[in-house]
Amino acid sequence: NIGVEPSEIGRLQNDDEVIRQACLQFW
């Protein structure tokens, strides 16, 4: 097993994007 699978990396990046969009909407 690799420490972090590509799917996990993609999910984390997507979470970052969701958080970024949520912050933009919040402001």
N, C-alpha and C positions, 0 to 999 in steps of 0.2 A: 504493500500500500504506500502510495505517495502521501506526504503530509496533507496536502490540500488538493483535491481533485479539480480539474478544470471547471466542472459544473458548479462546484462550490465557489470557485473564484468568480465565475460569471454571476452567480447569485449575489455574492457580496457586492460586486460592482453595481448590479441592478439595485440593491438596497441603497447604496450610496446615492444613486441617481434619484430614487424615490424620495430619499431624505432631502436631497438638494431641491427637488421640485416642491416638496412640502414646505421647505423654508422660504422659497420664493413666493409661494401662495400665502404663507403666514405673514410675510412682510408686505 
